[in-house]
Amino acid sequence: MGILQKAAKIIFVSVPLILLGGCWDRTEVNDLALIVGLGIDQKKDGQIMLTTELIVPQAVGGGQMMGSDGGGEAQTLARSGTGSTVADAISNLQEKLPRRVFWGHTKVIVFGERAAKAGIRQHLDFLSRNSQIRLRSNVLVSNGTAKSVLELTPPIEQSSAEVLRELSESKLLMRVTIKDALQMLSSDASAAALPMVKILPPEKGKKDLQTIAFIQRTAIFKKDKMIGDIDDKLTRGVLWLRNEIERANITVTLEGEKGNITSTMLRAHTEFIPKYEKGKWKMIVKATTEDDIILNGTKLDLLNPKYTKMIEKELEKETNERIKAALKKVQKEMKVDIFGFADMFHRKYPREWNRVKNRWEEIFPTVEVIVKTEAYVRRPGVNSAPQGLPEQEVKQ
């Protein structure tokens, strides 16, 4: 019995020691260069220039504020490498860094405008195969070079990558991840739309890099090449046509009334009904929005259902105009199906779709789109009557 007890004690002690032996191939954090932002540019000679935004360990560890406003050293820095492909550029970059590059913290991927026009598929392919890079990292296009964006020193956030991530997550305009971009490019339409950023000019007395970039437009891709871009107002029409609209304020005026009324969106939904009749393709778009009134610049008491109905009609009209403006620009002029109509027709009419799929670029601009909008004012505001007016001037 004593021997068995001793043997049991030895096993009890030995097993944990074996399991806690450590990882022979571990990499210490102190040996890693942590990447938070990645920029891809194409030079005039066709070479790929890859720019990374790296965390500066001393600044982060010491709790220093970044930028000139904080009075401390920057928490990130930009380093670049070049090569014939992204993989070659990474190898070139690694030669310039004393630490091993780690991509697990990458928040954004920024394509320079020239690289976007040359084609992004092979770059996305490489990124999707890298086990460290997250497929939910945000993808954007720069109005100029990606390097110029990642070199900025924003006054509030720790890095340019964090600024772009926050702007993307706000969903005021488009938000696209690596996974989203790959799905758009592999869809039946082979088209994509990516948010486009522009650098703000620096404030007076600030250095050129002490500023931020903001999402202003949307880059339109046919196949994997950028062919143009649209502004923020048209982008909101595109979001309706992709059933991705989440946040929007709309200002309207009522006929015969002075002053504006502004609503904010609570909920929105777009329903698509594809039709194929007598050899013609038709798409019925039903857009519904529910809003709150956040500003009443008129003399109307919005508790009166008559006035809320008038507002709803104007909201429907404005939404309809935004959707039709996006259709005119993207469908009729640019002739790119970034709305996903091809997939909808394919699912509902697979036999008919197979007969025309090779000619979809010709057919898409001819598709008849019927837009129907409905708007509902759910709450006229905490104070339904206009504030700051004598009671006798309020229209009940």
Secondary structure as the mmCIF struct_conf table of DSSP 4:
data_model
#
loop_
_struct_conf.conf_type_id
_struct_conf.id
_struct_conf.beg_label_comp_id
_struct_conf.beg_label_asym_id
_struct_conf.beg_label_seq_id
_struct_conf.end_label_comp_id
_struct_conf.end_label_asym_id
_struct_conf.end_label_seq_id
HELX_RH_AL_P HELX_RH_AL_P1 GLY A 2 LEU A 19
TURN_TY1_P TURN_TY1_P1 LEU A 20 LEU A 20
BEND BEND1 GLY A 21 GLY A 21
TURN_TY1_P TURN_TY1_P2 TRP A 24 ASP A 25
HELX_RH_3T_P HELX_RH_3T_P1 VAL A 29 ASP A 31
STRN STRN1 LEU A 32 GLN A 42
TURN_TY1_P TURN_TY1_P3 LYS A 44 ASP A 45
BEND BEND2 GLY A 46 GLY A 46
STRN STRN2 ILE A 48 ILE A 55
HELX_RH_AL_P HELX_RH_AL_P2 PRO A 57 GLY A 61
TURN_TY1_P TURN_TY1_P4 GLY A 62 GLY A 63
HELX_LH_PP_P HELX_LH_PP_P1 GLN A 64 MET A 66
HELX_RH_AL_P HELX_RH_AL_P3 GLY A 67 GLY A 70
TURN_TY1_P TURN_TY1_P5 GLY A 71 GLY A 71
BEND BEND3 GLY A 72 GLY A 72
BEND BEND4 GLN A 75 GLN A 75
STRN STRN3 THR A 76 GLY A 83
BEND BEND5 SER A 84 THR A 85
HELX_RH_AL_P HELX_RH_AL_P4 VAL A 86 GLN A 94
TURN_TY1_P TURN_TY1_P6 GLU A 95 LYS A 96
BEND BEND6 PRO A 98 ARG A 99
STRN STRN4 ARG A 100 PHE A 102
TURN_TY1_P TURN_TY1_P7 GLY A 104 HIS A 105
STRN STRN5 VAL A 108 PHE A 111
HELX_RH_AL_P HELX_RH_AL_P5 GLU A 113 ALA A 118
HELX_RH_AL_P HELX_RH_AL_P6 ARG A 121 ARG A 129
TURN_TY1_P TURN_TY1_P8 SER A 131 GLN A 132
BEND BEND7 ILE A 133 ILE A 133
TURN_TY1_P TURN_TY1_P9 LEU A 135 ARG A 136
BEND BEND8 SER A 137 SER A 137
STRN STRN6 ASN A 138 SER A 142
BEND BEND9 ASN A 143 GLY A 144
HELX_RH_AL_P HELX_RH_AL_P7 ALA A 146 LEU A 150
TURN_TY1_P TURN_TY1_P10 GLU A 151 GLU A 151
BEND BEND10 PRO A 155 GLN A 158
HELX_RH_AL_P HELX_RH_AL_P8 SER A 160 SER A 170
TURN_TY1_P TURN_TY1_P11 LYS A 171 LYS A 171
BEND BEND11 LEU A 172 LEU A 173
STRN STRN7 THR A 177 THR A 177
HELX_RH_AL_P HELX_RH_AL_P9 ILE A 178 LEU A 185
TURN_TY1_P TURN_TY1_P12 SER A 186 SER A 186
BEND BEND12 SER A 187 SER A 187
TURN_TY1_P TURN_TY1_P13 ASP A 188 ALA A 189
STRN STRN8 ALA A 191 ILE A 199
HELX_LH_PP_P HELX_LH_PP_P2 LEU A 200 GLU A 203
TURN_TY1_P TURN_TY1_P14 LYS A 204 GLY A 205
BEND BEND13 LYS A 206 LYS A 206
TURN_TY1_P TURN_TY1_P15 ASP A 208 LEU A 209
BEND BEND14 GLN A 210 THR A 211
STRN STRN9 ALA A 213 LYS A 222
TURN_TY1_P TURN_TY1_P16 LYS A 223 ASP A 224
STRN STRN10 LYS A 225 ILE A 230
HELX_RH_AL_P HELX_RH_AL_P10 ASP A 232 LEU A 241
TURN_TY1_P TURN_TY1_P17 ARG A 242 ASN A 243
STRN STRN11 ASN A 249 VAL A 252
TURN_TY1_P TURN_TY1_P18 GLU A 255 GLY A 256
BEND BEND15 GLY A 259 GLY A 259
STRN STRN12 ILE A 261 GLU A 277
TURN_TY1_P TURN_TY1_P19 LYS A 278 GLY A 279
STRN STRN13 LYS A 280 ASN A 296
BEND BEND16 THR A 298 LYS A 299
STRN STRN14 LEU A 300 LEU A 300
TURN_TY1_P TURN_TY1_P20 LEU A 302 LEU A 303
BEND BEND17 ASN A 304 ASN A 304
HELX_RH_AL_P HELX_RH_AL_P11 PRO A 305 ALA A 326
HELX_RH_PI_P HELX_RH_PI_P1 LEU A 327 MET A 334
BEND BEND18 PHE A 339 PHE A 339
HELX_RH_AL_P HELX_RH_AL_P12 PHE A 341 LYS A 348
HELX_RH_AL_P HELX_RH_AL_P13 PRO A 350 VAL A 356
HELX_RH_3T_P HELX_RH_3T_P2 LYS A 357 ARG A 359
HELX_RH_AL_P HELX_RH_AL_P14 TRP A 360 ILE A 363
HELX_RH_3T_P HELX_RH_3T_P3 PHE A 364 THR A 366
STRN STRN15 GLU A 368 ARG A 379
BEND BEND19 VAL A 382 ASN A 383
BEND BEND20 ALA A 385 ALA A 385
HELX_LH_PP_P HELX_LH_PP_P3 PRO A 386 PRO A 386
TURN_TY1_P TURN_TY1_P21 GLN A 387 GLY A 388
BEND BEND21 LEU A 389 LEU A 389
HELX_RH_3T_P HELX_RH_3T_P4 GLU A 391 GLU A 393
BEND BEND22 VAL A 394 VAL A 394
STRN STRN16 LYS A 395 LYS A 395
#
